[in-house]
């Protein structure tokens, strides 16, 4: 009876023991979620080495050469992957400067930022000297040192972990710049992609597949 009582107490304690909290997904930024085509968002500032500040920008950039997937559901389920379809999520661009110059030119206070600290701004269509800051995408087949060492994550693909998209048989790398721009249409550079290999049909044989399989087995 004593053992039975101990077993009951053990079960009760296990039932009362706190369970580990399930991991939560990173909170979405409503400003990014609601970003419209043609708008640029100054997302945040982050303190980096040299007592400088890195600014992060976001903007939707449509690739006219990318028609996306023929299956509309696949496009919807991968809309946050900018490499996947023409309607992908906003591109990101980064630029670094001094605290004094950033504060003076953009009218934001970044003086308190230290290494690793972040400040959200979510400022729509920031300007410098009367010109809007925009993202410019320049695709190239010439990789920089980092891209050359990380082709699996840096080269353009047909969706995350999909087949590589090539230009004249070479990898494509997309470089995003933050530029001051006074016009309407930013001059992006998108390379024409090589035609994807087509699936080859399987030719039927005179002998049924099941018969071919069994013919090779010893009795």
C-alpha positions in Angstrom: 0.0 0.0 0.0 2.9 2.3 0.8 4.3 1.9 -2.7 0.9 2.6 -4.2 0.7 5.8 -2.2 4.1 6.9 -3.4 3.1 6.2 -7.0 0.0 8.3 -6.7 2.0 11.2 -5.2 4.5 10.9 -8.0 1.8 11.1 -10.7 0.2 14.1 -8.9 3.5 16.0 -8.8 4.2 15.3 -12.5 0.7 16.7 -13.3 1.4 19.8 -11.3 4.9 20.3 -12.7 5.2 23.3 -15.1 5.6 22.5 -18.8 8.2 24.2 -21.0 6.7 27.1 -22.9 6.4 26.5 -26.7 8.7 28.6 -28.8 7.0 31.7 -30.2 7.5 33.1 -33.7 9.3 36.5 -34.0 6.7 39.3 -33.8 5.8 40.8 -37.2 6.4 44.4 -37.9 3.0 46.0 -38.9 4.9 48.8 -40.7 6.6 46.2 -43.0 3.5 44.1 -43.4 1.6 47.2 -44.6 4.3 48.6 -46.8 2.9 49.6 -50.2 4.7 49.4 -53.6 6.6 52.5 -54.2 7.1 53.2 -50.5 10.4 53.0 -48.7 10.7 52.2 -45.0 13.5 53.2 -42.6 13.0 50.2 -40.4 15.6 50.6 -37.6 19.0 51.7 -36.6 21.7 49.5 -35.0 24.9 50.3 -33.2 27.9 48.8 -35.0 31.7 48.8 -34.6 33.6 52.1 -34.7 30.8 53.9 -32.8 28.9 54.0 -36.1 25.3 53.2 -36.9 23.8 50.8 -39.5 20.4 51.8 -40.9 18.0 49.2 -42.3 15.6 50.0 -45.1 12.8 48.0 -46.7 11.0 48.3 -50.1 9.1 46.2 -52.5 11.0 45.7 -55.7 9.4 43.9 -58.6 11.6 41.9 -61.0 10.0 42.1 -64.4 11.8 39.0 -65.5 10.2 36.9 -62.7 6.8 35.5 -63.4 6.7 33.4 -60.3 5.2 29.9 -60.0 2.5 28.6 -62.3 0.7 27.3 -59.1 -0.9 30.3 -57.4 -1.1 28.5 -54.0 2.7 28.0 -54.0 3.1 31.7 -54.6 0.8 32.5 -51.7 2.6 30.1 -49.3 6.0 31.6 -50.2 5.1 35.3 -50.5 7.5 36.3 -47.8 10.5 34.9 -49.7 11.7 37.7 -52.0 13.6 35.1 -54.1 10.6 33.1 -54.8 8.1 35.2 -56.8 7.5 38.5 -58.4 5.2 39.3 -55.4 7.7 38.4 -52.7 8.3 40.3 -49.5 10.1 43.6 -49.3 13.8 43.7 -50.1 16.2 44.9 -47.4 19.1 47.3 -47.7 21.7 48.5 -45.2 23.9 51.5 -45.0 26.4 52.7 -42.3 27.3 56.2 -41.2 28.3 58.3 -38.3 25.9 59.3 -35.5 26.4 63.0 -36.2 25.8 62.9 -39.9 22.8 60.5 -39.7 21.1 62.7 -37.1 21.8 65.9 -39.1 20.7 64.6 -42.5 17.8 62.3 -41.5 16.5 64.2 -38.4 16.6 61.1 -36.1 18.4 60.8 -32.8 20.8 57.9 -32.8 23.2 59.3 -30.2 22.4 56.8 -27.5 23.1 53.7 -29.6 26.0 51.5 -28.5 27.3 48.3 -30.1 24.5 45.9 -30.7 21.7 48.2 -29.5 18.7 48.8 -31.8 16.2 51.6 -32.2 13.0 51.1 -34.3 11.9 54.0 -36.5 9.5 52.7 -39.1 9.7 56.0 -41.0 8.0 56.1 -44.4 9.9 57.6 -47.3 12.9 59.2 -45.6 14.7 61.9 -47.5 18.1 63.5 -47.6 18.6 66.9 -49.1 15.2 66.7 -50.8 15.8 63.3 -52.4 14.1 60.1 -51.3 16.2 57.2 -50.1 15.3 54.2 -52.3 16.6 50.6 -52.8 18.3 49.7 -56.0 18.8 46.1 -57.0 21.8 45.3 -59.2 22.1 41.7 -60.3 25.5 40.4 -61.5 27.4 37.2 -62.1 30.5 38.6 -60.4 30.6 37.5 -56.8 32.3 39.4 -54.0 34.5 37.5 -51.5 31.6 36.7 -49.2 29.2 35.6 -51.9 31.9 33.4 -53.5 32.3 31.6 -50.2 28.6 31.3 -49.5 27.1 30.4 -52.9 24.4 28.2 -51.3 22.8 31.1 -49.5 23.9 34.1 -51.7 23.2 32.9 -55.3 19.7 33.3 -56.7 17.4 30.3 -56.5 13.9 29.2 -57.5 12.6 29.6 -53.9 14.4 28.8 -50.8 16.7 25.7 -51.3 15.4 25.4 -54.8 17.4 25.0 -58.1 19.9 27.8 -58.8 18.8 30.4 -61.4 21.6 31.0 -63.9 22.5 33.6 -66.4 24.4 32.2 -69.4 25.4 29.3 -67.2 26.6 31.4 -64.3 25.3 32.1 -60.8 23.3 35.3 -60.3 24.0 37.5 -57.2 21.6 40.3 -56.2 23.3 43.4 -54.6 20.9 45.9 -52.9 22.1 49.5 -52.5 20.5 52.4 -50.6 20.6 55.4 -52.8 19.3 59.0 -52.8 16.9 59.3 -55.8 14.8 62.1 -57.2 13.0 60.3 -60.0 10.0 58.0 -60.2 11.4 54.6 -61.4 14.7 53.4 -59.8 17.0 52.0 -62.5 17.4 48.4 -61.3 19.5 45.8 -63.1 17.9 42.3 -63.6 19.6 39.6 -65.6 17.7 37.3 -67.9 17.5 33.8 -66.5 18.5 30.8 -68.5 15.5 28.6 -69.4 14.8 26.0 -66.8 15.4 22.4 -67.9 12.2 20.7 -68.9 11.1 17.4 -67.5 11.7 14.4 -69.8 8.9 11.9 -70.3 9.5 8.2 -69.6 9.2 6.1 -72.6 7.0 3.0 -72.2 8.6 -0.4 -72.8 7.1 -3.5 -74.4 7.6 -5.5 -71.2 5.4 -4.5 -68.2 7.4 -2.9 -65.3 6.1 -5.6 -62.9 7.3 -8.4 -65.2 10.7 -6.8 -65.5 11.1 -6.6 -61.7 10.1 -10.3 -61.2 12.3 -11.6 -64.0 15.4 -10.6 -62.1 14.6 -12.5 -59.0 16.0 -16.0 -58.4 13.6 -18.7 -57.3 
